[in-house]
């Protein structure tokens, strides 16, 4: 099986959905943020605080490259992983890429404030979500398999992806 890669903005349910999907597909699940944290032995928040976003983005690309050496996995990425052209190519070539989406209000409800997400820290996280999402929208729109998750459980989203994967595999 090809890798199944789940991208999309923070709070769209990439990790929980990815775990469910890996259970349905009976394959390993890998979270790129968790790989970055292991590489540095630090939380994402502390990496941002101590070394800054550019440093985090370098680690993120290294983690993506490392994980994509293997096949047959469900991979969830960080919400900013598609920002760099280099990563976009790696992720598009590295498997079947999906993008989860949700409205800013739903994302806000799910992340409940910043929740360990440095980019949403400070005042008015909902406004930050709106702004960052609108800056990135065109990049997320480039992904051909897009799944809207408002009002859907991670199980429902995972089942939908599972169905698409099976249909594509059958071709
Ligand atoms: C980021 C999303 C986060 C994490 C980091 C940056 C982003 O991952 O990689 O805080 O730029 O959108 P999640 O999407 O899993 O929250």
Backbone and ligand atoms as CSV (ligand in chain L), in Angstrom:
chain,resi,resn,atom,element,x,y,z
A,1,UNK,N,N,0.833,-1.210,0.000
A,1,UNK,CA,C,0.000,0.000,0.000
A,1,UNK,C,C,0.865,1.256,0.000
A,2,UNK,N,N,0.392,2.260,-0.757
A,2,UNK,CA,C,1.086,3.557,-0.744
A,2,UNK,C,C,0.852,4.220,0.613
A,3,UNK,N,N,1.692,5.189,0.930
A,3,UNK,CA,C,1.430,5.966,2.143
A,3,UNK,C,C,0.148,6.766,1.958
A,4,UNK,N,N,-0.587,6.921,3.039
A,4,UNK,CA,C,-1.755,7.799,3.034
A,4,UNK,C,C,-1.368,8.986,3.912
A,5,UNK,N,N,-1.384,10.174,3.342
A,5,UNK,CA,C,-0.892,11.347,4.057
A,5,UNK,C,C,-2.055,12.307,4.323
A,6,UNK,N,N,-2.187,12.697,5.583
A,6,UNK,CA,C,-3.306,13.575,5.945
A,6,UNK,C,C,-2.775,14.944,6.342
A,7,UNK,N,N,-3.143,15.939,5.540
A,7,UNK,CA,C,-2.715,17.305,5.830
A,7,UNK,C,C,-3.960,18.149,6.134
A,8,UNK,N,N,-3.732,19.428,6.354
A,8,UNK,CA,C,-4.850,20.336,6.651
A,8,UNK,C,C,-4.520,21.205,7.847
A,9,UNK,N,N,-5.340,22.228,8.029
A,9,UNK,CA,C,-5.090,23.210,9.090
A,9,UNK,C,C,-5.152,22.560,10.481
A,10,UNK,N,N,-4.549,23.264,11.441
A,10,UNK,CA,C,-4.616,22.827,12.852
A,10,UNK,C,C,-6.084,22.606,13.237
A,11,UNK,N,N,-6.325,21.596,14.034
A,11,UNK,CA,C,-7.677,21.386,14.560
A,11,UNK,C,C,-8.659,20.784,13.566
A,12,UNK,N,N,-8.175,20.314,12.434
A,12,UNK,CA,C,-9.110,19.669,11.500
A,12,UNK,C,C,-9.227,18.170,11.773
A,13,UNK,N,N,-8.490,17.694,12.774
A,13,UNK,CA,C,-8.638,16.301,13.205
A,13,UNK,C,C,-7.678,15.326,12.538
A,14,UNK,N,N,-6.565,15.842,12.029
A,14,UNK,CA,C,-5.622,14.993,11.275
A,14,UNK,C,C,-5.129,13.800,12.090
A,15,UNK,N,N,-4.752,14.065,13.345
A,15,UNK,CA,C,-4.149,12.992,14.150
A,15,UNK,C,C,-5.179,11.923,14.538
A,16,UNK,N,N,-6.300,12.355,15.090
A,16,UNK,CA,C,-7.306,11.365,15.532
A,16,UNK,C,C,-7.833,10.577,14.330
A,17,UNK,N,N,-8.077,11.293,13.242
A,17,UNK,CA,C,-8.558,10.634,12.023
A,17,UNK,C,C,-7.509,9.645,11.511
A,18,UNK,N,N,-6.253,10.079,11.528
A,18,UNK,CA,C,-5.160,9.228,11.051
A,18,UNK,C,C,-5.045,7.955,11.872
A,19,UNK,N,N,-5.198,8.082,13.187
A,19,UNK,CA,C,-5.113,6.894,14.053
A,19,UNK,C,C,-6.247,5.921,13.698
A,20,UNK,N,N,-7.459,6.454,13.567
A,20,UNK,CA,C,-8.621,5.612,13.200
A,20,UNK,C,C,-8.375,4.913,11.862
A,21,UNK,N,N,-7.934,5.711,10.882
A,21,UNK,CA,C,-7.708,5.174,9.539
A,21,UNK,C,C,-6.658,4.062,9.554
A,22,UNK,N,N,-5.603,4.273,10.348
A,22,UNK,CA,C,-4.543,3.246,10.401
A,22,UNK,C,C,-5.097,1.953,11.007
A,23,UNK,N,N,-6.085,2.083,11.903
A,23,UNK,CA,C,-6.712,0.872,12.464
A,23,UNK,C,C,-7.533,0.167,11.388
A,24,UNK,N,N,-8.286,0.955,10.607
A,24,UNK,CA,C,-9.091,0.340,9.533
A,24,UNK,C,C,-8.190,-0.325,8.492
A,25,UNK,N,N,-7.051,0.325,8.203
A,25,UNK,CA,C,-6.163,-0.192,7.152
A,25,UNK,C,C,-5.131,-1.193,7.692
A,26,UNK,N,N,-5.132,-1.351,9.013
A,26,UNK,CA,C,-4.184,-2.252,9.698
A,26,UNK,C,C,-2.742,-1.958,9.283
A,27,UNK,N,N,-2.363,-0.730,9.489
A,27,UNK,CA,C,-0.997,-0.319,9.138
A,27,UNK,C,C,-0.491,0.677,10.192
A,28,UNK,N,N,0.816,0.958,10.207
A,28,UNK,CA,C,1.338,1.880,11.226
A,28,UNK,C,C,0.849,3.320,11.017
A,29,UNK,N,N,0.779,4.049,12.124
A,29,UNK,CA,C,0.421,5.471,12.075
A,29,UNK,C,C,1.618,6.297,12.531
A,30,UNK,N,N,1.952,7.312,11.774
A,30,UNK,CA,C,3.074,8.196,12.142
A,30,UNK,C,C,2.617,9.646,12.116
A,31,UNK,N,N,2.939,10.379,13.168
A,31,UNK,CA,C,2.595,11.803,13.244
A,31,UNK,C,C,3.893,12.607,13.085
A,32,UNK,N,N,3.947,13.449,12.058
A,32,UNK,CA,C,5.195,14.185,11.784
A,32,UNK,C,C,5.587,15.077,12.971
A,33,UNK,N,N,4.609,15.735,13.601
A,33,UNK,CA,C,4.934,16.573,14.773
A,33,UNK,C,C,5.602,15.743,15.877
A,34,UNK,N,N,5.111,14.519,16.066
A,34,UNK,CA,C,5.692,13.650,17.106
A,34,UNK,C,C,7.127,13.267,16.731
A,35,UNK,N,N,7.381,13.065,15.430
A,35,UNK,CA,C,8.748,12.736,14.986
A,35,UNK,C,C,9.673,13.930,15.257
A,36,UNK,N,N,9.175,15.139,14.963
A,36,UNK,CA,C,9.969,16.355,15.230
A,36,UNK,C,C,10.278,16.452,16.730
A,37,UNK,N,N,9.279,16.198,17.555
A,37,UNK,CA,C,9.481,16.279,19.011
A,37,UNK,C,C,10.520,15.254,19.478
A,38,UNK,N,N,10.467,14.068,18.887
A,38,UNK,CA,C,11.449,13.029,19.237
A,38,UNK,C,C,12.855,13.427,18.796
A,39,UNK,N,N,12.940,14.020,17.593
A,39,UNK,CA,C,14.255,14.409,17.061
A,39,UNK,C,C,14.938,15.405,17.998
A,40,UNK,N,N,14.155,16.327,18.549
A,40,UNK,CA,C,14.722,17.385,19.403
A,40,UNK,C,C,14.593,17.076,20.892
A,41,UNK,N,N,13.814,16.029,21.210
A,41,UNK,CA,C,13.500,15.703,22.607
A,41,UNK,C,C,12.875,16.919,23.313
A,42,UNK,N,N,12.020,17.620,22.568
A,42,UNK,CA,C,11.339,18.806,23.119
A,42,UNK,C,C,9.952,18.905,22.511
A,43,UNK,N,N,9.047,19.583,23.231
A,43,UNK,CA,C,7.714,19.793,22.666
A,43,UNK,C,C,7.788,20.818,21.540
A,44,UNK,N,N,6.784,20.794,20.659
A,44,UNK,CA,C,6.723,21.768,19.553
A,44,UNK,C,C,6.758,23.193,20.135
A,45,UNK,N,N,5.997,23.417,21.214
A,45,UNK,CA,C,5.964,24.767,21.832
A,45,UNK,C,C,7.361,25.205,22.243
A,46,UNK,N,N,8.114,24.295,22.863
A,46,UNK,CA,C,9.463,24.676,23.307
A,46,UNK,C,C,10.422,24.870,22.142
A,47,UNK,N,N,10.254,24.100,21.077
A,47,UNK,CA,C,11.114,24.294,19.896
A,47,UNK,C,C,10.874,25.701,19.330
A,48,UNK,N,N,9.597,26.089,19.202
A,48,UNK,CA,C,9.267,27.436,18.701
A,48,UNK,C,C,9.853,28.495,19.637
A,49,UNK,N,N,9.670,28.289,20.941
A,49,UNK,CA,C,10.106,29.288,21.934
A,49,UNK,C,C,11.619,29.452,21.923
A,50,UNK,N,N,12.317,28.304,21.898
A,50,UNK,CA,C,13.775,28.365,22.064
A,50,UNK,C,C,14.520,28.604,20.754
A,51,UNK,N,N,13.997,28.062,19.655
A,51,UNK,CA,C,14.751,28.129,18.384
A,51,UNK,C,C,14.020,28.857,17.262
A,52,UNK,N,N,12.725,29.104,17.433
A,52,UNK,CA,C,11.985,29.855,16.422
A,52,UNK,C,C,11.350,28.981,15.343
A,53,UNK,N,N,10.460,29.634,14.559
A,53,UNK,CA,C,9.686,28.880,13.569
A,53,UNK,C,C,10.557,28.346,12.422
A,54,UNK,N,N,11.536,29.148,11.959
A,54,UNK,CA,C,12.360,28.682,10.819
A,54,UNK,C,C,13.071,27.380,11.158
A,55,UNK,N,N,13.586,27.314,12.386
A,55,UNK,CA,C,14.270,26.105,12.841
A,55,UNK,C,C,13.288,24.926,12.854
A,56,UNK,N,N,12.080,25.188,13.381
A,56,UNK,CA,C,11.056,24.141,13.402
A,56,UNK,C,C,10.764,23.656,11.983
A,57,UNK,N,N,10.648,24.598,11.034
A,57,UNK,CA,C,10.319,24.223,9.645
A,57,UNK,C,C,11.414,23.347,9.025
A,58,UNK,N,N,12.669,23.597,9.402
A,58,UNK,CA,C,13.765,22.754,8.885
A,58,UNK,C,C,13.626,21.327,9.417
A,59,UNK,N,N,13.355,21.250,10.722
A,59,UNK,CA,C,13.174,19.923,11.325
A,59,UNK,C,C,11.990,19.195,10.699
A,60,UNK,N,N,10.930,19.958,10.431
A,60,UNK,CA,C,9.713,19.375,9.863
A,60,UNK,C,C,10.033,18.720,8.504
A,61,UNK,N,N,10.804,19.427,7.664
A,61,UNK,CA,C,11.179,18.864,6.357
A,61,UNK,C,C,12.029,17.610,6.545
A,62,UNK,N,N,12.971,17.663,7.493
A,62,UNK,CA,C,13.807,16.468,7.756
A,62,UNK,C,C,12.944,15.289,8.191
A,63,UNK,N,N,11.964,15.580,9.063
A,63,UNK,CA,C,11.090,14.510,9.571
A,63,UNK,C,C,10.267,13.922,8.427
A,64,UNK,N,N,9.744,14.785,7.548
A,64,UNK,CA,C,8.949,14.307,6.405
A,64,UNK,C,C,9.804,13.378,5.533
A,65,UNK,N,N,11.033,13.821,5.248
A,65,UNK,CA,C,11.924,12.997,4.408
A,65,UNK,C,C,12.190,11.647,5.060
A,66,UNK,N,N,12.440,11.687,6.356
A,66,UNK,CA,C,12.753,10.456,7.082
A,66,UNK,C,C,11.572,9.477,7.029
A,67,UNK,N,N,10.384,9.989,7.302
A,67,UNK,CA,C,9.193,9.131,7.368
A,67,UNK,C,C,8.838,8.581,5.983
A,68,UNK,N,N,9.029,9.409,4.946
A,68,UNK,CA,C,8.648,8.973,3.593
A,68,UNK,C,C,9.597,7.930,2.986
A,69,UNK,N,N,10.652,7.596,3.717
A,69,UNK,CA,C,11.520,6.512,3.237
A,69,UNK,C,C,10.797,5.171,3.312
A,70,UNK,N,N,9.776,5.127,4.180
A,70,UNK,CA,C,9.023,3.876,4.301
A,70,UNK,C,C,7.659,4.008,3.604
A,71,UNK,N,N,7.067,2.871,3.283
A,71,UNK,CA,C,5.736,2.897,2.659
A,71,UNK,C,C,4.726,2.188,3.544
A,72,UNK,N,N,3.470,2.235,3.137
A,72,UNK,CA,C,2.434,1.484,3.838
A,72,UNK,C,C,2.049,2.057,5.192
A,73,UNK,N,N,2.171,3.382,5.346
A,73,UNK,CA,C,1.836,4.008,6.629
A,73,UNK,C,C,0.732,5.047,6.428
A,74,UNK,N,N,0.005,5.327,7.496
A,74,UNK,CA,C,-0.840,6.524,7.524
A,74,UNK,C,C,-0.017,7.592,8.238
A,75,UNK,N,N,0.112,8.751,7.588
A,75,UNK,CA,C,0.966,9.815,8.130
A,75,UNK,C,C,0.119,11.063,8.342
A,76,UNK,N,N,0.164,11.633,9.536
A,76,UNK,CA,C,-0.486,12.946,9.684
A,76,UNK,C,C,0.611,14.001,9.778
A,77,UNK,N,N,0.384,15.123,9.116
A,77,UNK,CA,C,1.398,16.181,9.075
A,77,UNK,C,C,0.981,17.330,9.991
A,78,UNK,N,N,1.894,18.248,10.251
A,78,UNK,CA,C,1.533,19.481,10.943
A,78,UNK,C,C,0.789,20.387,9.967
A,79,UNK,N,N,0.004,21.305,10.497
A,79,UNK,CA,C,-0.844,22.156,9.649
A,79,UNK,C,C,-0.087,23.065,8.693
A,80,UNK,N,N,1.200,23.317,8.973
A,80,UNK,CA,C,1.964,24.210,8.104
A,80,UNK,C,C,2.882,23.464,7.146
A,81,UNK,N,N,2.737,22.147,7.110
A,81,UNK,CA,C,3.693,21.340,6.334
A,81,UNK,C,C,3.623,21.598,4.829
A,82,UNK,N,N,2.482,22.118,4.350
A,82,UNK,CA,C,2.362,22.341,2.901
A,82,UNK,C,C,2.874,23.722,2.484
A,83,UNK,N,N,3.331,24.510,3.440
A,83,UNK,CA,C,3.733,25.887,3.112
A,83,UNK,C,C,4.962,25.941,2.211
A,84,UNK,N,N,5.920,25.036,2.454
A,84,UNK,CA,C,7.137,25.050,1.639
A,84,UNK,C,C,6.917,24.224,0.378
A,85,UNK,N,N,7.352,24.785,-0.738
A,85,UNK,CA,C,7.246,24.080,-2.028
A,85,UNK,C,C,7.926,22.708,-1.950
A,86,UNK,N,N,9.084,22.675,-1.284
A,86,UNK,CA,C,9.828,21.415,-1.137
A,86,UNK,C,C,8.961,20.342,-0.463
A,87,UNK,N,N,8.285,20.736,0.609
A,87,UNK,CA,C,7.430,19.773,1.323
A,87,UNK,C,C,6.228,19.364,0.469
A,88,UNK,N,N,5.676,20.348,-0.262
A,88,UNK,CA,C,4.509,20.027,-1.086
A,88,UNK,C,C,4.863,18.932,-2.081
A,89,UNK,N,N,6.046,19.060,-2.691
A,89,UNK,CA,C,6.463,18.054,-3.674
A,89,UNK,C,C,6.668,16.701,-2.982
A,90,UNK,N,N,7.377,16.749,-1.824
A,90,UNK,CA,C,7.630,15.498,-1.091
A,90,UNK,C,C,6.316,14.799,-0.738
A,91,UNK,N,N,5.355,15.579,-0.243
A,91,UNK,CA,C,4.107,14.985,0.245
A,91,UNK,C,C,3.214,14.520,-0.911
A,92,UNK,N,N,3.226,15.276,-2.025
A,92,UNK,CA,C,2.411,14.851,-3.174
A,92,UNK,C,C,2.998,13.597,-3.812
A,93,UNK,N,N,4.335,13.527,-3.870
A,93,UNK,CA,C,4.982,12.357,-4.485
A,93,UNK,C,C,5.054,11.164,-3.521
A,94,UNK,N,N,4.921,11.448,-2.233
A,94,UNK,CA,C,5.197,10.416,-1.223
A,94,UNK,C,C,4.029,9.522,-0.878
A,95,UNK,N,N,2.881,9.750,-1.494
A,95,UNK,CA,C,1.727,8.921,-1.178
A,95,UNK,C,C,0.453,9.554,-1.671
A,96,UNK,N,N,-0.641,9.058,-1.160
A,96,UNK,CA,C,-1.940,9.606,-1.522
A,96,UNK,C,C,-2.265,10.699,-0.495
A,97,UNK,N,N,-2.303,11.941,-0.982
A,97,UNK,CA,C,-2.408,13.090,-0.071
A,97,UNK,C,C,-3.858,13.567,0.072
A,98,UNK,N,N,-4.277,13.720,1.320
A,98,UNK,CA,C,-5.605,14.246,1.633
A,98,UNK,C,C,-5.448,15.559,2.397
A,99,UNK,N,N,-6.445,16.422,2.281
A,99,UNK,CA,C,-6.449,17.637,3.077
A,99,UNK,C,C,-7.783,17.743,3.802
A,100,UNK,N,N,-7.727,17.850,5.124
A,100,UNK,CA,C,-8.954,18.016,5.904
A,100,UNK,C,C,-9.213,19.507,6.083
A,101,UNK,N,N,-10.475,19.892,6.035
A,101,UNK,CA,C,-10.790,21.305,6.269
A,101,UNK,C,C,-11.905,21.431,7.301
A,102,UNK,N,N,-12.020,22.617,7.875
A,102,UNK,CA,C,-13.096,22.916,8.829
A,102,UNK,C,C,-13.236,24.428,8.881
A,103,UNK,N,N,-14.378,24.905,9.350
A,103,UNK,CA,C,-14.590,26.353,9.448
A,103,UNK,C,C,-13.763,26.889,10.619
A,104,UNK,N,N,-13.422,28.189,10.611
A,104,UNK,CA,C,-12.647,28.758,11.719
A,104,UNK,C,C,-13.324,28.543,13.082
A,105,UNK,N,N,-14.648,28.650,13.108
A,105,UNK,CA,C,-15.381,28.490,14.390
A,105,UNK,C,C,-15.239,27.055,14.903
A,106,UNK,N,N,-15.347,26.102,13.982
A,106,UNK,CA,C,-15.224,24.692,14.370
A,106,UNK,C,C,-13.790,24.401,14.837
A,107,UNK,N,N,-12.817,24.961,14.132
A,107,UNK,CA,C,-11.414,24.762,14.518
A,107,UNK,C,C,-11.199,25.326,15.921
A,108,UNK,N,N,-11.726,26.516,16.149
A,108,UNK,CA,C,-11.591,27.171,17.455
A,108,UNK,C,C,-12.212,26.304,18.549
A,109,UNK,N,N,-13.382,25.772,18.252
A,109,UNK,CA,C,-14.074,24.925,19.225
A,109,UNK,C,C,-13.216,23.688,19.539
A,110,UNK,N,N,-12.602,23.125,18.510
A,110,UNK,CA,C,-11.814,21.900,18.714
A,110,UNK,C,C,-10.493,22.156,19.432
A,111,UNK,N,N,-9.805,23.226,19.067
A,111,UNK,CA,C,-8.494,23.440,19.706
A,111,UNK,C,C,-8.658,24.090,21.072
A,112,UNK,N,N,-9.823,24.695,21.324
A,112,UNK,CA,C,-10.106,25.297,22.637
A,112,UNK,C,C,-9.002,26.240,23.087
A,113,UNK,N,N,-8.750,27.281,22.306
A,113,UNK,CA,C,-7.647,28.207,22.619
A,113,UNK,C,C,-6.428,27.757,21.835
A,114,UNK,N,N,-5.242,27.948,22.357
A,114,UNK,CA,C,-4.033,27.618,21.598
A,114,UNK,C,C,-3.705,26.128,21.690
A,115,UNK,N,N,-3.897,25.542,22.886
A,115,UNK,CA,C,-3.684,24.099,23.075
A,115,UNK,C,C,-2.337,23.588,22.584
A,116,UNK,N,N,-1.239,24.222,23.044
A,116,UNK,CA,C,0.102,23.765,22.653
A,116,UNK,C,C,0.468,24.145,21.228
A,117,UNK,N,N,-0.310,25.052,20.636
A,117,UNK,CA,C,-0.018,25.476,19.253
A,117,UNK,C,C,0.512,26.907,19.261
A,118,UNK,N,N,1.830,27.044,19.116
A,118,UNK,CA,C,2.457,28.358,19.269
A,118,UNK,C,C,1.853,29.432,18.369
A,119,UNK,N,N,1.398,29.053,17.173
A,119,UNK,CA,C,0.890,30.077,16.247
A,119,UNK,C,C,-0.451,30.658,16.684
A,120,UNK,N,N,-1.118,29.983,17.620
A,120,UNK,CA,C,-2.424,30.477,18.067
A,120,UNK,C,C,-2.358,31.102,19.461
A,121,UNK,N,N,-1.155,31.191,20.001
A,121,UNK,CA,C,-1.028,31.747,21.353
A,121,UNK,C,C,-1.286,33.254,21.358
A,122,UNK,N,N,-1.626,33.774,22.534
A,122,UNK,CA,C,-1.853,35.218,22.666
A,122,UNK,C,C,-3.330,35.541,22.581
A,123,UNK,N,N,-3.597,36.817,22.279
A,123,UNK,CA,C,-4.996,37.279,22.282
A,123,UNK,C,C,-5.754,36.817,21.050
A,124,UNK,N,N,-7.019,36.603,21.223
A,124,UNK,CA,C,-7.962,36.345,20.137
A,124,UNK,C,C,-7.553,35.219,19.174
A,125,UNK,N,N,-7.474,33.994,19.698
A,125,UNK,CA,C,-7.103,32.865,18.835
A,125,UNK,C,C,-8.036,32.677,17.632
A,126,UNK,N,N,-9.337,32.996,17.815
A,126,UNK,CA,C,-10.269,32.807,16.696
A,126,UNK,C,C,-9.873,33.696,15.518
A,127,UNK,N,N,-9.502,34.939,15.841
A,127,UNK,CA,C,-9.076,35.848,14.778
A,127,UNK,C,C,-7.784,35.360,14.128
A,128,UNK,N,N,-6.881,34.810,14.952
A,128,UNK,CA,C,-5.622,34.271,14.399
A,128,UNK,C,C,-5.935,33.112,13.447
A,129,UNK,N,N,-6.860,32.257,13.877
A,129,UNK,CA,C,-7.248,31.121,13.024
A,129,UNK,C,C,-7.753,31.651,11.678
A,130,UNK,N,N,-8.652,32.657,11.741
A,130,UNK,CA,C,-9.228,33.210,10.502
A,130,UNK,C,C,-8.127,33.748,9.588
A,131,UNK,N,N,-7.190,34.490,10.189
A,131,UNK,CA,C,-6.153,35.129,9.380
A,131,UNK,C,C,-5.206,34.107,8.745
A,132,UNK,N,N,-4.721,33.168,9.585
A,132,UNK,CA,C,-3.745,32.187,9.055
A,132,UNK,C,C,-4.422,31.297,8.004
A,133,UNK,N,N,-5.668,30.932,8.300
A,133,UNK,CA,C,-6.406,30.077,7.351
A,133,UNK,C,C,-6.572,30.793,6.012
A,134,UNK,N,N,-6.913,32.075,6.046
A,134,UNK,CA,C,-7.111,32.766,4.757
A,134,UNK,C,C,-5.783,32.923,4.010
A,135,UNK,N,N,-4.681,33.102,4.742
A,135,UNK,CA,C,-3.367,33.170,4.079
A,135,UNK,C,C,-3.012,31.847,3.386
A,136,UNK,N,N,-3.433,30.749,4.022
A,136,UNK,CA,C,-3.023,29.427,3.518
A,136,UNK,C,C,-4.033,28.755,2.605
A,137,UNK,N,N,-5.228,29.345,2.514
A,137,UNK,CA,C,-6.328,28.665,1.827
A,137,UNK,C,C,-5.963,28.132,0.440
A,138,UNK,N,N,-5.262,28.976,-0.342
A,138,UNK,CA,C,-4.968,28.566,-1.727
A,138,UNK,C,C,-4.046,27.340,-1.749
A,139,UNK,N,N,-3.190,27.236,-0.749
A,139,UNK,CA,C,-2.280,26.084,-0.680
A,139,UNK,C,C,-3.056,24.803,-0.341
A,140,UNK,N,N,-3.975,24.926,0.629
A,140,UNK,CA,C,-4.786,23.751,0.971
A,140,UNK,C,C,-5.680,23.357,-0.220
A,141,UNK,N,N,-6.149,24.370,-0.960
A,141,UNK,CA,C,-7.034,24.091,-2.103
A,141,UNK,C,C,-6.348,23.301,-3.211
A,142,UNK,N,N,-5.019,23.358,-3.229
A,142,UNK,CA,C,-4.267,22.636,-4.276
A,142,UNK,C,C,-4.348,21.119,-4.122
A,143,UNK,N,N,-4.645,20.664,-2.899
A,143,UNK,CA,C,-4.667,19.203,-2.663
A,143,UNK,C,C,-5.931,18.617,-3.297
A,144,UNK,N,N,-5.766,17.579,-4.115
A,144,UNK,CA,C,-6.948,17.123,-4.861
A,144,UNK,C,C,-7.985,16.395,-4.008
A,145,UNK,N,N,-7.552,15.664,-2.977
A,145,UNK,CA,C,-8.551,14.986,-2.141
A,145,UNK,C,C,-8.806,15.800,-0.878
A,146,UNK,N,N,-9.876,16.596,-0.934
A,146,UNK,CA,C,-10.165,17.484,0.184
A,146,UNK,C,C,-11.421,17.006,0.910
A,147,UNK,N,N,-11.372,16.983,2.229
A,147,UNK,CA,C,-12.527,16.505,2.997
A,147,UNK,C,C,-12.930,17.528,4.042
A,148,UNK,N,N,-14.171,17.963,3.933
A,148,UNK,CA,C,-14.739,18.942,4.858
A,148,UNK,C,C,-15.181,18.176,6.123
A,149,UNK,N,N,-14.753,18.655,7.279
A,149,UNK,CA,C,-14.988,17.856,8.496
A,149,UNK,C,C,-15.988,18.466,9.480
A,150,UNK,N,N,-16.526,19.644,9.181
A,150,UNK,CA,C,-17.504,20.249,10.113
A,150,UNK,C,C,-18.666,19.272,10.352
A,151,UNK,N,N,-18.981,19.073,11.624
A,151,UNK,CA,C,-20.120,18.217,11.949
A,151,UNK,C,C,-19.861,16.732,11.732
A,152,UNK,N,N,-18.618,16.368,11.427
A,152,UNK,CA,C,-18.329,14.934,11.248
A,152,UNK,C,C,-17.374,14.450,12.336
A,153,UNK,N,N,-17.537,13.215,12.762
A,153,UNK,CA,C,-16.617,12.656,13.758
A,153,UNK,C,C,-15.358,12.168,13.037
A,154,UNK,N,N,-14.234,12.031,13.770
A,154,UNK,CA,C,-13.024,11.476,13.149
A,154,UNK,C,C,-13.278,10.101,12.526
A,155,UNK,N,N,-14.162,9.297,13.143
A,155,UNK,CA,C,-14.488,7.968,12.585
A,155,UNK,C,C,-15.115,8.123,11.201
A,156,UNK,N,N,-16.052,9.084,11.101
A,156,UNK,CA,C,-16.725,9.287,9.805
A,156,UNK,C,C,-15.732,9.742,8.741
A,157,UNK,N,N,-14.840,10.657,9.141
A,157,UNK,CA,C,-13.852,11.165,8.184
A,157,UNK,C,C,-12.913,10.022,7.777
A,158,UNK,N,N,-12.480,9.235,8.776
A,158,UNK,CA,C,-11.570,8.112,8.484
A,158,UNK,C,C,-12.241,7.103,7.553
A,159,UNK,N,N,-13.531,6.848,7.774
A,159,UNK,CA,C,-14.251,5.893,6.907
A,159,UNK,C,C,-14.339,6.418,5.481
A,160,UNK,N,N,-14.566,7.724,5.365
A,160,UNK,CA,C,-14.636,8.327,4.031
A,160,UNK,C,C,-13.290,8.171,3.297
A,161,UNK,N,N,-12.202,8.441,4.024
A,161,UNK,CA,C,-10.871,8.294,3.396
A,161,UNK,C,C,-10.632,6.826,3.031
A,162,UNK,N,N,-11.007,5.934,3.952
A,162,UNK,CA,C,-10.840,4.496,3.737
A,162,UNK,C,C,-11.515,4.082,2.421
A,163,UNK,N,N,-12.740,4.578,2.226
A,163,UNK,CA,C,-13.519,4.251,1.022
A,163,UNK,C,C,-12.794,4.749,-0.235
A,164,UNK,N,N,-12.301,5.970,-0.174
A,164,UNK,CA,C,-11.593,6.540,-1.334
A,164,UNK,C,C,-10.332,5.713,-1.628
A,165,UNK,N,N,-9.600,5.354,-0.561
A,165,UNK,CA,C,-8.368,4.570,-0.731
A,165,UNK,C,C,-8.704,3.237,-1.405
A,166,UNK,N,N,-9.745,2.581,-0.924
A,166,UNK,CA,C,-10.113,1.270,-1.486
A,166,UNK,C,C,-10.541,1.408,-2.950
A,167,UNK,N,N,-11.299,2.475,-3.242
A,167,UNK,CA,C,-11.732,2.690,-4.633
A,167,UNK,C,C,-10.527,2.912,-5.542
A,168,UNK,N,N,-9.588,3.742,-5.060
A,168,UNK,CA,C,-8.417,4.045,-5.885
A,168,UNK,C,C,-7.521,2.829,-6.040
A,169,UNK,N,N,-7.438,2.017,-4.968
A,169,UNK,CA,C,-6.601,0.806,-5.019
A,169,UNK,C,C,-7.163,-0.202,-6.000
A,170,UNK,N,N,-8.503,-0.226,-6.093
A,170,UNK,CA,C,-9.169,-1.189,-6.989
A,170,UNK,C,C,-8.968,-0.884,-8.464
A,171,UNK,N,N,-8.558,0.369,-8.740
A,171,UNK,CA,C,-8.431,0.782,-10.157
A,171,UNK,C,C,-7.165,0.225,-10.790
L,1,LIG,C1,C,1.491,24.262,12.749
L,1,LIG,C2,C,0.669,23.211,13.116
L,1,LIG,C3,C,0.988,22.316,14.225
L,1,LIG,C4,C,2.494,22.247,14.459
L,1,LIG,C5,C,3.047,23.622,14.631
L,1,LIG,C6,C,2.787,24.507,13.409
L,1,LIG,C7,C,1.071,25.140,11.629
L,1,LIG,O1,O,0.490,21.010,13.951
L,1,LIG,O2,O,3.131,21.591,13.403
L,1,LIG,O3,O,2.478,24.177,15.778
L,1,LIG,O4,O,1.917,25.905,11.114
L,1,LIG,O5,O,-0.117,25.066,11.224
L,1,LIG,P1,P,-1.087,20.617,14.049
L,1,LIG,O6,O,-1.704,20.993,12.737
L,1,LIG,O7,O,-1.055,19.138,14.237
L,1,LIG,O8,O,-1.669,21.346,15.190
